[in-house]
Amino acid sequence: MVTKSENRFIRLNLITLIVTLVLILAGAVVRSTGSGMGCPDWPKCFDQYIPPTSVDQLPQDYKEKYVAGRIAKNERFAKLLDKMGKSHLANSIRHDETIAVPEEFNVAKTWTEYINRLTGAVTGFLLVGLVICSFAYKGKANRLIVLSLLNVVIVIIQAWLGSIVVSTNLVAWIVTVHMLLAIVILAILVYTHFYADSLNRERTIIISGTGWLKLLVSVSVILSIIQIVFGTEVREAIDEVSRNLLYEQRNTWVAKTGAIFQYHRDLAIFVVVANVVIYQLMMNKFGGKAKELRMSNMIILVLLIQIASGLILSNFALPPFAQATHLVFSTVLFTLQFYLFLQVYRTRTYNQ
């Protein structure tokens, strides 16, 4: 029997998972609109908890002030990298001339970034609440407590890394690490929700084995993670191309990204093939109303959205709405695939 406190944890976990995806959407909008430096300081925005709406509300000499602050923060980060044996990365940050270029105030970009930060704060509070609720499983499923605590630690690291993303003017590899940590947070939320929800449920029983299906779903999850990394690197390459072209000739940016775009495009074919095969296997092994099959249907729908948004991006000069859609649904695809893996992993056959 599921207690009220356990139900509370399951519901809050689902809400936190959804809000985390909304946070990724907010981050995607920030990225696609170039609003990442809309707030040049962190955690405040122009040294204010509520951002300014006009230039006359800005601090005096704000450009010089925030450039100096970024340089000082980057030097501290560079020293940390030196201690970790990453001197080449440290030197690349120290010698990045773009860090010394002041950002012009743009009210739309400032509030876009500010809303992203507010969504992040809400996500953080929800994760803390999830830790508190997880103690309902003390002695019964202690892993839920441990994983919930771990997620809070990762979010703290993510918040710190977010400040580094701002101070380093969106240095490419830091943005990629930032995205990967978001995937880790999602994975933990998916697992804790699934595990808590399945504690009082019987396993699904099917006739034939699931060995190959488990392997294929595992491969599809790994491919999606690799695709997200490639996609992030494609975006970073596009940023470099756009700067070199002074943000003109937008329709040529994708073609100038080089091999990384080709890798991203070609791997997409493997992702599609793997998921189509998985869908066929799911159709053969599970009944029409099985939750596992419904999850497969959702994966195919998300995959179609991904294909469509990817084609729009590559053929219609990277419209911002398609950028945000493509990034968000890549994480939704990972979320659904990982949940499907957990479902398939838990199934039993009659001969077990």
URQUIDA-V358453 format. One record per run of one state. SS is the DSSP state (helix for helix, strand for strand, loop for the rest). FROM is the first residue (numbers start at 1). TO is the last residue. Records with the same first field share a line. If there is no record, write none. Layout:
# URQUIDA-V358453
SS: FROM-TO ; FROM-TO
This chain:
# URQUIDA-V358453
loop: 1-3 ; 33-44 ; 46-47 ; 49-54 ; 58-61 ; 84-86 ; 95-96 ; 101-106 ; 138-141 ; 168-171 ; 199-204 ; 207-210 ; 245-249 ; 253-253 ; 258-258 ; 286-290 ; 316-319 ; 347-347 ; 350-352
helix: 4-32 ; 55-57 ; 62-83 ; 87-94 ; 97-100 ; 107-137 ; 142-167 ; 172-198 ; 211-244 ; 250-252 ; 254-257 ; 259-285 ; 291-315 ; 320-346
strand: 45-45 ; 48-48 ; 205-206 ; 348-349
